Amino acid sequence: MELPGFTTGFSTYVKIEGLNPAGSIKMKTAREMILDAEAKGRITPGCELIESTSGNLGVALAAICAARGHRITLVTDPNVNARTLRFIKALGADVVIVDERDRAGGYLATRIDYIRRRTAADPRLVWLNQYANPANAAAHCTHTVGEILAGFGTPDWLFVGTGTAGTLMGCVRGLREAGAATRIVAVDAVGSVTFGARPGRRWIPGIGTSRVPETYVDDGSFHKLLVDERDAVRTCRRVAREHGLLLGGSSGSTLAAVDAFSDRIAPGSRVLAISPDMGEGYLDTVYDDDWVTEHFGADTLAAAERREAAYLPG
Ligand SMILES: Cc1ncc(COP(=O)(O)O)c(C=O)c1O
């Protein structure tokens, strides 16, 4: 979908992955990882799956596991959306929330330590490990890139958020294999360590990690940009008010990155930003005035409102 007037001089489009079953881009990752584990004989009768998730993968895995008769435990942290948590539970998965911050200020290391302890104690547990599982990037190499090339054509620029880096690495590989000259921008949050920056507190789930994922390989072929979560919030709220599109927090980061790169993008370019999920799950956070004020300060809210006001018609 095009966002007319989001940028001047070139066209910005969003690939809306929130329309996938289970509501996010993670359906592709979940499906590929389960099919791969089944094909390789890792999932046997009586076994139980376990996985670390910031939310969306959990919903997707819970849905697939319900349909295929697998038991699964999902390990998450307090940044998970309340609605996502209810969604997962409704699908019948078990949920564990770890609440101790790791040394980098996030929760990922705590989540993974928990899984390592559980798998060491119980040989029936199968850890899918989205951070290192090659099926994660393979899903995007085949399906996300396949859909882009078939439905949109070759973008001049592609902006991709980075969490496990599965989407990013899959897109890098798929577009290169297709011979596309697309310039790719990997987008992460300030406070995430994947691009080598210092760790810090983050509030928006999906992108950013406190531990570099094994899947991530910087081969020098893509640009990297860290986006302040305040800009992600402002951009989400701007897109909602100006385009009638309620997107998730990481989509705001990715679109804020398009804005930040705009002076490097040639006039007439077609720029595509991947939007991993929709914004309903963020109504109590990114789209809630009190939450924004409490977490990012009244300035962020005021700046978002100024921008929204500046774009009101008439
Ligand atoms: C909302 C959201 N944005 C971005 C991402 C990042 O995708 P990836 O893990 O493929 O890097 C995720 C992954 O969980 C997500 O849920």
The ligand as a MOL file (V3000), in Angstrom:
LIG
                    3D

  0  0  0     0  0            999 V3000
M  V30 BEGIN CTAB
M  V30 COUNTS 16 16 0 0 0
M  V30 BEGIN ATOM
M  V30 1 C 6.4630 -6.4760 15.4650 0
M  V30 2 C 7.7580 -7.0410 14.9750 0
M  V30 3 N 8.5690 -6.2710 14.2780 0
M  V30 4 C 9.7550 -6.7130 13.8220 0
M  V30 5 C 10.1870 -7.9910 14.0710 0
M  V30 6 C 11.5580 -8.4030 13.6010 0
M  V30 7 O 11.5830 -9.4600 12.7010 0
M  V30 8 P 12.8100 -10.4430 12.6870 0
M  V30 9 O 12.7460 -11.2650 13.9390 0
M  V30 10 O 12.6210 -11.2640 11.4510 0
M  V30 11 O 14.0770 -9.6460 12.6470 0
M  V30 12 C 9.3740 -8.8200 14.8140 0
M  V30 13 C 9.8150 -10.1390 15.1790 0
M  V30 14 O 9.3600 -10.7020 16.1680 0
M  V30 15 C 8.1210 -8.3450 15.2770 0
M  V30 16 O 7.3020 -9.1190 16.0180 0
M  V30 END ATOM
M  V30 BEGIN BOND
M  V30 1 1 1 2
M  V30 2 1 2 3
M  V30 3 2 2 15
M  V30 4 2 3 4
M  V30 5 1 4 5
M  V30 6 1 5 6
M  V30 7 2 5 12
M  V30 8 1 6 7
M  V30 9 1 7 8
M  V30 10 2 8 9
M  V30 11 1 8 10
M  V30 12 1 8 11
M  V30 13 1 12 13
M  V30 14 1 12 15
M  V30 15 2 13 14
M  V30 16 1 15 16
M  V30 END BOND
M  V30 END CTAB
M  END
